[in-house]
Amino acid sequence: MAHAERRLRQLDRILAPPPASPAPAAAAPKYRVAICGFCQEVSSFNPVPSTIDDFILKRGPEIVEGDCAGFGYCRGALPVFAEHGIEPVPTFDATAAANGILDHSEFSKISTELLASVRAAVDAGGIDGVFFLRDAEGRDRAAAGRAV
C-alpha cells in the first residue's frame, strides 16, 4: 500500500500544473490620450428643438466605466489603447439619440464644458493626443478641439 501511495504522490507532482509565474510589472503607458465626445443624431424634420436635457452627459471616469456613453465607442477603443500602451484620460462626453436641431445656446453650453474639460487635462500635463468622438456634423467642434 505504501508503494501505491508513493506512486500516486509522484503522479500528482508530474501531472500538477506548473507554478504560476509572477505577473510582469505593468509597463508605464507610452502615451496619454484625452477622451471626449459630442454626438447627436439630428432630424431636421423634428419640429421640437433639442436641449441639454436630451443628452447623456458623462464626466471623467464615468466615460470609461459602466455602460459607456457614446453608444459603446469607448468599448471599442479601450482594448486598442491597452494593446498599444495608451492611457485613456477621460474628460467629457455628451451623447443624444435622434432629436430635433440642437438650440444654439444649448450647443454653446455643451461645447464650453467639453472644451474646458480638455483644456483642464492639457493644463494638468502629459496629454499626447485627443480621442474625440463626433458625429458627421461635428467639424466645428473638432476644429475647436484642435485649437486647444
C-alpha positions, 0 to 999 in steps of 0.5 A: 500500500505504501508503494501505491501511495508513493506512486500516486504522490509522484503522479500528482507532482508530474501531472500538477500544473506548473507554478504560476509565474509572477505577473510582469510589472505593468509597463508605464503607458507610452502615451496619454490620450484625452477622451471626449465626445459630442454626438447627436443624431439630428432630424431636421424634420423634428419640429421640437428643438433639442436641449441639454436635457436630451443628452447623456452627459458623462464626466471623467471616469464615468466615460470609461466605466459602466455602460459607456456613453457614446453608444459603446465607442469607448468599448471599442477603443479601450482594448486598442489603447491597452494593446498599444500602451495608451492611457485613456484620460477621460474628460467629457462626453455628451451623447443624444439619440435622434432629436430635433436641431440642437438650440444654439445656446444649448450647443454653446453650453455643451461645447464650453464644458467639453472644451474646458474639460480638455483644456483642464487635462492639457493644463494638468500635463502629459496629454499626447493626443485627443480621442474625440468622438463626433458625429458627421456634423461635428467639424466645428467642434473638432476644429475647436478641439484642435485649437486647444 
